[in-house]
Amino acid sequence: MAYDSNNIFAKILRNEIPCKKAYEDNHVLAFHDIAPKAPVHILVLPKGAYTDMDDFSQRASIEEIAALFRALGQIARDHKLDQGGYRVIVNCGLNGGQEVPHLHLHLVGGARLGRMIGP
Ligand code: 5GP
């Protein structure tokens, strides 16, 4: 699937739409989900134009991959999620239920999250 530069997260990355920023570095932007599913629900994105995990895993540089995972851990610690634990979710494509076609990791925590996959 070709990258759609008009997707909502591309607009946030270009500062065309506001977000509640949680973290930023050269390769990564993270912001709070607009409809949080847990007390902490942060979306962690590579700044590069990657549609999903499949795309990212094939085309991203080692530096971008490392930056995404380093950032994820840092953001979790910044929000004290490392103490009680947390969950990272990546929806990929149709079966994964991905709605926004720019790769994003959901970092969720701050409460007991229950079963991993609902009925
Ligand atoms: P997906 O289903 O693609 O994995 O998740 C998309 C997520 O993006 C959803 O949790 C949704 O609430 C969030 N979202 C959609 N539009 C916006 C927006 O404009 N701003 C923010 N902060 N989150 C958004």
py3Dmol code that shows the C-alpha trace and the ligand (Angstrom):
import py3Dmol

protein = """\
ATOM      1  CA  MET A   1       0.000   0.000   0.000  1.00  0.00           C
ATOM      2  CA  ALA A   2       1.379   3.424  -0.951  1.00  0.00           C
ATOM      3  CA  TYR A   3       1.826   5.948   1.837  1.00  0.00           C
ATOM      4  CA  ASP A   4      -1.027   8.480   2.030  1.00  0.00           C
ATOM      5  CA  SER A   5       0.541  11.791   3.013  1.00  0.00           C
ATOM      6  CA  ASN A   6      -2.917  13.144   3.921  1.00  0.00           C
ATOM      7  CA  ASN A   7      -3.454  10.699   6.786  1.00  0.00           C
ATOM      8  CA  ILE A   8      -4.177  12.323  10.144  1.00  0.00           C
ATOM      9  CA  PHE A   9      -0.815  11.453  11.701  1.00  0.00           C
ATOM     10  CA  ALA A  10       1.070  12.862   8.704  1.00  0.00           C
ATOM     11  CA  LYS A  11      -0.814  16.107   9.350  1.00  0.00           C
ATOM     12  CA  ILE A  12       0.142  16.014  13.035  1.00  0.00           C
ATOM     13  CA  LEU A  13       3.781  15.396  12.072  1.00  0.00           C
ATOM     14  CA  ARG A  14       3.628  18.475   9.793  1.00  0.00           C
ATOM     15  CA  ASN A  15       2.077  20.522  12.648  1.00  0.00           C
ATOM     16  CA  GLU A  16      -1.097  21.044  10.627  1.00  0.00           C
ATOM     17  CA  ILE A  17      -3.171  19.473  13.414  1.00  0.00           C
ATOM     18  CA  PRO A  18      -2.382  19.890  17.126  1.00  0.00           C
ATOM     19  CA  CYS A  19      -1.505  17.075  19.484  1.00  0.00           C
ATOM     20  CA  LYS A  20      -0.664  16.691  23.156  1.00  0.00           C
ATOM     21  CA  LYS A  21       2.997  15.866  22.744  1.00  0.00           C
ATOM     22  CA  ALA A  22       4.653  13.340  25.059  1.00  0.00           C
ATOM     23  CA  TYR A  23       8.085  12.987  23.417  1.00  0.00           C
ATOM     24  CA  GLU A  24      10.068  14.047  20.353  1.00  0.00           C
ATOM     25  CA  ASP A  25      13.498  13.374  18.900  1.00  0.00           C
ATOM     26  CA  ASN A  26      14.984  13.294  15.393  1.00  0.00           C
ATOM     27  CA  HIS A  27      13.201  10.081  14.432  1.00  0.00           C
ATOM     28  CA  VAL A  28      10.207   9.811  16.743  1.00  0.00           C
ATOM     29  CA  LEU A  29       7.122  11.757  17.787  1.00  0.00           C
ATOM     30  CA  ALA A  30       4.796  10.582  20.558  1.00  0.00           C
ATOM     31  CA  PHE A  31       1.503  12.098  21.662  1.00  0.00           C
ATOM     32  CA  HIS A  32      -1.508  11.204  23.777  1.00  0.00           C
ATOM     33  CA  ASP A  33      -4.312   9.319  22.054  1.00  0.00           C
ATOM     34  CA  ILE A  34      -7.386  11.481  21.479  1.00  0.00           C
ATOM     35  CA  ALA A  35      -9.644   8.680  22.783  1.00  0.00           C
ATOM     36  CA  PRO A  36      -7.573   6.980  25.515  1.00  0.00           C
ATOM     37  CA  LYS A  37      -8.381   3.358  26.329  1.00  0.00           C
ATOM     38  CA  ALA A  38      -6.405   3.422  29.604  1.00  0.00           C
ATOM     39  CA  PRO A  39      -5.191   6.063  32.110  1.00  0.00           C
ATOM     40  CA  VAL A  40      -2.049   6.366  29.963  1.00  0.00           C
ATOM     41  CA  HIS A  41      -2.473   5.865  26.220  1.00  0.00           C
ATOM     42  CA  ILE A  42       0.318   7.305  24.106  1.00  0.00           C
ATOM     43  CA  LEU A  43       0.922   6.828  20.384  1.00  0.00           C
ATOM     44  CA  VAL A  44       4.579   6.469  19.415  1.00  0.00           C
ATOM     45  CA  LEU A  45       5.374   7.127  15.739  1.00  0.00           C
ATOM     46  CA  PRO A  46       8.420   7.073  13.531  1.00  0.00           C
ATOM     47  CA  LYS A  47       8.681  10.427  11.741  1.00  0.00           C
ATOM     48  CA  GLY A  48       9.419   8.658   8.473  1.00  0.00           C
ATOM     49  CA  ALA A  49       6.612   7.857   6.031  1.00  0.00           C
ATOM     50  CA  TYR A  50       5.864   4.217   6.896  1.00  0.00           C
ATOM     51  CA  THR A  51       2.357   2.851   6.472  1.00  0.00           C
ATOM     52  CA  ASP A  52       2.554   0.014   8.973  1.00  0.00           C
ATOM     53  CA  MET A  53       4.818  -2.463  10.768  1.00  0.00           C
ATOM     54  CA  ASP A  54       5.284  -4.520   7.633  1.00  0.00           C
ATOM     55  CA  ASP A  55       6.526  -1.468   5.725  1.00  0.00           C
ATOM     56  CA  PHE A  56       8.704  -0.269   8.630  1.00  0.00           C
ATOM     57  CA  SER A  57      10.284  -3.673   9.208  1.00  0.00           C
ATOM     58  CA  GLN A  58      11.356  -3.806   5.561  1.00  0.00           C
ATOM     59  CA  ARG A  59      12.441  -0.244   4.816  1.00  0.00           C
ATOM     60  CA  ALA A  60      13.394   1.531   8.036  1.00  0.00           C
ATOM     61  CA  SER A  61      17.050   2.065   8.852  1.00  0.00           C
ATOM     62  CA  ILE A  62      18.630   0.422  11.886  1.00  0.00           C
ATOM     63  CA  GLU A  63      18.862   3.897  13.396  1.00  0.00           C
ATOM     64  CA  GLU A  64      15.115   4.502  12.963  1.00  0.00           C
ATOM     65  CA  ILE A  65      14.237   1.097  14.394  1.00  0.00           C
ATOM     66  CA  ALA A  66      16.495   1.609  17.392  1.00  0.00           C
ATOM     67  CA  ALA A  67      15.157   5.126  17.954  1.00  0.00           C
ATOM     68  CA  LEU A  68      11.545   3.928  18.004  1.00  0.00           C
ATOM     69  CA  PHE A  69      12.194   1.273  20.646  1.00  0.00           C
ATOM     70  CA  ARG A  70      14.507   3.451  22.728  1.00  0.00           C
ATOM     71  CA  ALA A  71      11.847   6.166  22.712  1.00  0.00           C
ATOM     72  CA  LEU A  72       9.111   3.727  23.684  1.00  0.00           C
ATOM     73  CA  GLY A  73      11.008   2.609  26.775  1.00  0.00           C
ATOM     74  CA  GLN A  74      11.912   6.178  27.700  1.00  0.00           C
ATOM     75  CA  ILE A  75       8.298   7.347  27.424  1.00  0.00           C
ATOM     76  CA  ALA A  76       7.116   4.409  29.538  1.00  0.00           C
ATOM     77  CA  ARG A  77       9.643   5.319  32.233  1.00  0.00           C
ATOM     78  CA  ASP A  78       8.741   9.029  31.979  1.00  0.00           C
ATOM     79  CA  HIS A  79       5.154   8.066  32.807  1.00  0.00           C
ATOM     80  CA  LYS A  80       6.247   5.617  35.539  1.00  0.00           C
ATOM     81  CA  LEU A  81       4.782   2.681  33.636  1.00  0.00           C
ATOM     82  CA  ASP A  82       7.908   0.580  34.110  1.00  0.00           C
ATOM     83  CA  GLN A  83       6.985   0.102  37.779  1.00  0.00           C
ATOM     84  CA  GLY A  84       3.580  -1.542  37.342  1.00  0.00           C
ATOM     85  CA  GLY A  85       3.984  -2.724  33.779  1.00  0.00           C
ATOM     86  CA  TYR A  86       2.322  -1.766  30.533  1.00  0.00           C
ATOM     87  CA  ARG A  87       1.249  -3.018  27.123  1.00  0.00           C
ATOM     88  CA  VAL A  88       2.444  -2.153  23.635  1.00  0.00           C
ATOM     89  CA  ILE A  89       0.032  -2.747  20.759  1.00  0.00           C
ATOM     90  CA  VAL A  90       0.689  -2.389  17.053  1.00  0.00           C
ATOM     91  CA  ASN A  91      -2.317  -2.840  14.813  1.00  0.00           C
ATOM     92  CA  CYS A  92      -1.239  -3.773  11.301  1.00  0.00           C
ATOM     93  CA  GLY A  93      -3.522  -3.763   8.279  1.00  0.00           C
ATOM     94  CA  LEU A  94      -7.094  -4.954   7.930  1.00  0.00           C
ATOM     95  CA  ASN A  95      -6.979  -8.000  10.202  1.00  0.00           C
ATOM     96  CA  GLY A  96      -5.022  -6.040  12.794  1.00  0.00           C
ATOM     97  CA  GLY A  97      -7.697  -3.339  12.866  1.00  0.00           C
ATOM     98  CA  GLN A  98      -5.345  -0.509  11.896  1.00  0.00           C
ATOM     99  CA  GLU A  99      -7.291   2.700  11.264  1.00  0.00           C
ATOM    100  CA  VAL A 100      -4.587   5.295  10.631  1.00  0.00           C
ATOM    101  CA  PRO A 101      -2.125   4.306   7.871  1.00  0.00           C
ATOM    102  CA  HIS A 102       1.041   5.665   9.491  1.00  0.00           C
ATOM    103  CA  LEU A 103       2.841   3.194  11.759  1.00  0.00           C
ATOM    104  CA  HIS A 104       2.169   3.857  15.425  1.00  0.00           C
ATOM    105  CA  LEU A 105       2.758   1.924  18.623  1.00  0.00           C
ATOM    106  CA  HIS A 106       0.068   2.185  21.289  1.00  0.00           C
ATOM    107  CA  LEU A 107       1.680   2.451  24.728  1.00  0.00           C
ATOM    108  CA  VAL A 108      -1.061   1.758  27.278  1.00  0.00           C
ATOM    109  CA  GLY A 109      -0.899   1.435  31.038  1.00  0.00           C
ATOM    110  CA  GLY A 110      -1.683   2.948  34.384  1.00  0.00           C
ATOM    111  CA  ALA A 111      -4.187   0.225  35.304  1.00  0.00           C
ATOM    112  CA  ARG A 112      -4.669  -3.547  35.067  1.00  0.00           C
ATOM    113  CA  LEU A 113      -5.456  -4.052  31.392  1.00  0.00           C
ATOM    114  CA  GLY A 114      -7.185  -7.407  31.460  1.00  0.00           C
ATOM    115  CA  ARG A 115      -7.120  -9.901  28.633  1.00  0.00           C
ATOM    116  CA  MET A 116      -4.866  -9.237  25.687  1.00  0.00           C
ATOM    117  CA  ILE A 117      -7.493  -9.930  23.030  1.00  0.00           C
ATOM    118  CA  GLY A 118     -11.195  -9.388  23.632  1.00  0.00           C
ATOM    119  CA  PRO A 119     -13.994 -11.713  22.564  1.00  0.00           C
TER     120      PRO A 119
END
"""
ligand_1 = """\
24
5GP
P -5.219 2.288 15.070
O -6.597 1.704 15.094
O -4.883 2.847 13.694
O -4.178 1.355 15.594
O -5.248 3.489 16.104
C -5.497 4.798 15.764
C -5.569 5.588 17.051
O -5.433 6.956 16.736
C -6.899 5.436 17.813
O -6.625 4.973 19.128
C -7.490 6.849 17.804
O -8.152 7.183 19.005
C -6.273 7.719 17.567
N -6.526 8.973 16.859
C -7.248 9.114 15.716
N -7.245 10.396 15.316
C -6.489 11.072 16.218
C -6.097 12.443 16.333
O -6.449 13.311 15.534
N -5.306 12.762 17.392
C -4.896 11.836 18.312
N -4.123 12.266 19.303
N -5.231 10.535 18.226
C -6.019 10.156 17.191
"""
view = py3Dmol.view(width=600, height=400)
view.addModel(protein, "pdb")
view.setStyle({"model": 0}, {"cartoon": {"style": "trace"}})
view.addModel(ligand_1, "xyz")
view.setStyle({"model": 1}, {"stick": {}})
view.zoomTo()
view.show()
